[in-house]
Amino acid sequence: MANKKLNYAAIVMMFFLFFMIAFVTNLCSPMATIVKNQFGASEFAAQVGNYANFIAYLLMGIPAGMLVARFGYKKTALGAILVGLTGLAFEFLSGQVESYVVYLIGAFISGLCMCMLNTVVNPMLNILGGGGKKGNQFIQIGGAFNSAAAVIVYILMGALVGAVKETTGISDATPALLIAAVIFILAFVVLLFTKIDEPEQAPVQLSLVTGALKHRHFALGALAIFLYMSVEVGTPTYMVSYLQSDAVGLTMEVATLIAAVYWLMMFIGRTIGGVIGGKVSSRTMVSTVAAVACVLIAIGMFAPASIQVKVPGIDWANLKVSWVPVPAGMLAFLLVGLCTSVMWGGIFNMAVEGLGKYTAVASGIFMTMVFGCAVMVAIQAWLYDIIGLYSYIVPLACAAYILFYALVGSKVKKVAEE
């Protein structure tokens, strides 16, 4: 019974870390609008903070997996929180000195922290659930906390900053950064006193990386995560940009509050996934939502702008929901959140199936692939400056690959051990 209680304590802690990851990561998108205004940057340049955050995954993914293998999950998570506080300090400083470069340094350091935490929480929840459907269920519940934090960030930034004016700068986001710092400190203290039973780890060797990649279903799954980031992050990011364009003409406050509905859809989807995850396989979940995502993204791209629908935007300051008329395609993009909600957990669950001693390092490789967000979102930014909404061909192609992975690429094939 004692072990069972300790396991539940560890599970709750992993859920809280999932919350932290999204809170800090999702500060980047609304911050991009501020940066674009303050420094007169293009859409591509304004999103560099987003890129810096996710490029950090490229550099830290495999080392983070090695840190877990060497020091264990708890010590790696504690170290990650300290790194995260350092990143937030740089972002806070950037607002005081009004330096774009200092802001980028902070975003990069924050990305290192997010990578380390992701390397911890995903395999831990899968292990605590015993893998399979139960492991997927725990990851989906953790994802619900992740999405809740994303919703809060968009609402918070919209309420704090409001309409971006000529005088709006990074310093206006200081309250959000301070809230994030308090969350980090609280997490560090609670985690320090939370007992976590560490699974047995294999000795740290480079052969663990090559050994994991020999598993075809894992290698293809890592590529699926690389491309998945485009669907999850690209969809709401450029929806916010489009809503503020001359074609629609909404303020940042209203645009971000509408975008918060996307993350609310992810929260709803992950909550449903957490409820049914113990009964429905990851393959069924992911193949279904990937197919629907392809349809919704296509509708978002090609629906005539003249057809208007009303979508909700949460007026947090007045505690009410405002219904705003927008092009019908925006509603389709919001509903994509229901689809992306269960993709991450489902892909991870399928990819690490049967990896055994390679799981920790495989998780690190997975986190390395998150830098796909920097690549794919940058490609979409470049296309957005040229062809606008048709740039959504990027997440559409990525969703199509995820459908292929769920149906074909995720099938486990036995690999001979050395």
N, C-alpha and C positions, 0 to 999 in steps of 0.2 A: 504493500500500500504506500509506503514511504517513497519508493521509487516512482510510483505512479504520480504522486503529488509533485515530486521533483520534475518529472517529465512535463507535467502541465505548466509548471512555473517556467520551464525553458520554452515551451510552445508560446506562451503569452509574451515572453520577452522577444521572441523572434517576430511575433506579430507587431510589436511596438517598433522594432528596428525597421520592419517593412514600412511602417508609417513614416519614420524619419527619412528614409530613402526618397520617397515621393515628395515630401515637403520641400526638401532642399533642391532636388532635381527640377521640379516644376517651377521654381522661382525664375529659371532661365528664360522661359518663353515670354512672360510679361516684361521682364527686365529688358529683353531685346527691343521692345517698342520704346522704352525710355532711352536706351542707348542710341537708337535710330534718330530720335528727336534731338537729344542733347549734343551728339557729335556729328549730325548730318550724314549718317552712314547710309549706304544702300541696304536693301533687304539682306543681301549676302553677308555684308560686313556686320550688320546688326546682330546676325545670328551666330557670330563667332564665339560668343559666350556659351551658347549651346554646344557648338563644336568642341570648344576647349573642355567642357565638362565631359563629353563623351569620348574625346580623343584620349583622355586620361585612362579610360578603360583599356585602350589598346596597349598602353605601357604597363598597366598595373594588373591586368587580368591574370596572366600566368604567374607572376610573382605573388599575387594574393593567394592563389591556390597553393603555392609552395609554402607560404606563411602558415596557412591552415594546417598543411601536412607537418610542418615543423613545430609550431607552437600551439596548435589546437584552435577550435572555433571561438572560444570565449576570449582568449588573449588577443586574437586577431581582431575581434569586434571592438574590444576596448581601445586598441591602437587606432582603429579606424575612426572612432569617435574623436580622439585627440587630433587626428589629421583633419577631420571635418571642422572642428572648432577653429583650427588654423586658417582654413579656407574662408570661413565666415568672417574671421577677423580681417582678412585681406579685402573682402568685398565691402565690409563696413568702412575700412580705411579709404577705399576707392571713392566712396561717397563724400568723405571729408576733404580729400585732396582733389576731387573731380578728375580722376585719372582713369582713362579707358584701359590702359595697360595693367594697372594694379587690379582692376576689376577682372580682367582676363586671367591673371595669375590666381586670383581667388577662386574663379570658376573652375580652373584646372585642378587646383588642390582639392576642392570640393568633390570633383569627379573621382579623384583617387580614393577618397573616403567612401563614396557611393559604391565604387567597384569592390572595395574590400568588404563592405557590409553585405552586398549582394552575394559575394562568394561564400559568406557565412550562412545567411538566412535560407537560401534556396535548398542547399543540400541538407541542412539541419532539419528543416520542416519535412523534407522527403524522408529522411532517416527516422525522425520521430514518429512519422506515420507508417513506417515499415515499407515504404515504396508503394508501387501499384496504385490502385484507386484511392486508398486512404492517404498516401503521400501526396497525390494530386489534390485531394480535398483540402489538406492542410495548407498547401501552397496557394490554392484558390482563396481560402479564408484570409491568409496573409495578404494576398493581392487586394482583397476588399478593403483592408486597412490602408494599403498603398493608395488605392483610388480615392478613399475618403480624404486623405491628406492632400491629394491633387486638387480636389474640389475646394477644399479650404483655402489653398494657396491662391487660386484664381479669384475666389470671392474676396479674400483678404487684400490682394493687390488692387483689385478693382475699387474696393471701398477706401483704401488708403490713398491711392494715387488719383483715382477719378480720371477726368479727361486730361490727356497729355498736352501741356501748353509749352510755350517757349521757355518758361522758367522751370519746367519739370526736369529733375536730374536724378542720378542714382541715389543721392542722399534722401530722396523722398521715400525710398524703399527701406530705409533704416529700421523702422519698427518691425517689419517682417523678418529682417535679418536677426534682430534681437530676440524675437520669438523663437526662431530656429535655434539660436544659441542656448536658450533656456531648455528647449527640448533635448538638445544634445547633452547638456550637463545632467539633467534628470536621468536620461538613459544610461549615462556612464555610472552614476551612483547605484541605480537599481541593478544594472548588469553585474557590477562589482560584487554584489551580495547575492546574486542568483547562482545556484549550483547547477552546472550543466555537465551531464555525463558525456564525456568525449568518446566518440567511436574510435576504434583502433585505426591508426594510420600507418601506411607503408612508408619506409625510409624515403627521404626526399632525394629523388633522382630524376634526371632529364628523361630517362627512359619511360617515366610515368606519362609524360606528354605524348610521346610517340605511341605508347601502348594504348592510350585512350583513343587516339586518332585512327588506330587500326580498326576500330569498331565503326563500320560503315554507317549505321544508324545514328551514331553520335556525331560523326563528321558532318553528315547532311543536316543534323539537327542544329549544329553550331552555325551553319550557313543560314538556316531558317531563322535563328535569333538575330543574326547580322541584318537580315532583310526585314524581320518583324518590326524593328525599331522605326523603320520608315513609316509603317502603317500606324503604329501607336502615336508617335510624336509628330510626324508630318501632317497627319489629318487635322488635328486641332490648331497646330502652329500657323499654317497658312490660311486656315479659316479665319483666324483672328486678323491676319493681314488683309484678307479680302473684305471682311466686314468693315474695316477702317478705310478702305480705298474709296475713291470717288464714285465707284459703281454702287456702293451701298451707303457710305457716309456716316457710319456709327462712331461714337467716341470710344476710346480705349476702355473706359469704365463699362459701357454696355457690351462691347465686343468680348471682353474677358469674362463677363458674367454669363454670356451666352456660351462661351467656350467651356465654362465650368460645368455646363450641362453634359458635355462630352465625357468629362471625368466622372460625373454623376452616373452616366450610363455604364461606365466601366465598373463603378462601385456596385450598381445593381446587378450587372452581369456576373461579377466575381462573387457576390453574395449568393446568387442562384447557383453558381458553380460550386461554391462551398457546401451548399445544401445537397446537391445531387452528385457531387464528385465521388462519393463513396459507392455510387451505383452505376454511373456512366463512365465508360472508358475515356481516356485522354484522346485516343484516336477518333472516336465518335464526336467528341466535343469540338476538337480543332478542325476536323474536316467540314463539319456543318457550318461553323462560324466563318471559316475562310471562304467558303462558297458564297455565303450571304454578303460578306465584306466586299467581295469582287463586284457584286451587283450594286450595292449601295454606293461604292466609290464611283462607279460608272454613271450612276444616276446623278450624283453630286457634280460630276464634270459636265454632263451634257444637258441637264435640265435647263430649260429656258429661264433666263433671269427675270423675264417678265411675269412668270408665275410666282406669286408671293404666298408665303404661309407665315403664320405667327408661331414663334418659338419662345420658350420661357427664358427670362433672364432674372436672376435673383437679386433684388435690390436689398442688399444686406443692411445698409444704413437705416432703411425704413422698415425692415423685416417684412417684405412683401415680394411677390413675384410679378414682374412686368412682362407682358406679352408683346414681343417686338416683331413687326413684319420684316421678313428677309426673303431672298430668293429660295425657292423650294429645295434646291440642291443642298443648302446648308442644313436642312433637316436630315437629309440622307447622311451627311458627314457626321452629324451628332449621333445618329444611330449606329455608326461604325464602332462607337465606344462599346456597345453591347457585344460586338464581335471580338474586338481586341482584348476584352476583359479576361477571357480564359486562355488566350493563345500562349502567353509566356509560361504559365504554370504547366499547361498541357505539353508544350514542346519540351520543356526541361524534363518533365516526368518521363516522356517517351525516350528522350535522348540518353538519359543516365541509366535506363533499365539494364540491369545485369552487368554494370561496370565494376562493381565490387571495389577493390583497392584503388581503382582509378578515379573514384567519384570526386574526391576533393580537388584534384588537379583538373579534372574534367569541368568542374564548376568554374575554376579559374579561366579555363579556355573559353567557356561560355561568356564570362564577363568581358574577356578580350573582344569577343564578337559584338558586344554592345556598342563598340566604336562605329559599328555600321550606321548608327544614328548620325554621327558626324559626317559620314560619307554620303549617305542617302538623303539626309535633310539638306546638306549642302548642294547636292545635285538638284534637288527640288527647288531650292532657293534660286539657283542659277536659272532654271527653267521658268520659275515664277516671274522673274524680272522680264522674261521674253514672251511667254505665252499664257501667263496668268493661271487660271483654273485648270487648263489642260496639263499643267505640271503634275497633276494628280495621277498621271500615267505611271509615275514612279511607285507610289504605294499600291496602285492597282496591280502592277507586275509582281511586287513583293507578296501581296496577298495570294496571287495565283501560285507562286512557288510554295507557300505554306500549305496550300491545299494539296499540292503534289506530295509534299513531305508527309503529311498526315495519312494520305491514302497509300503511298508506295514507299517513300524513303525511310519511314520510321520502323519498318519491319526488321526485327532483330535477326542477324545472321551470326552464327557461332564463329568465334575467332580462336585459333589455336594459341595457347599460352606458350611463352618462351620457356 
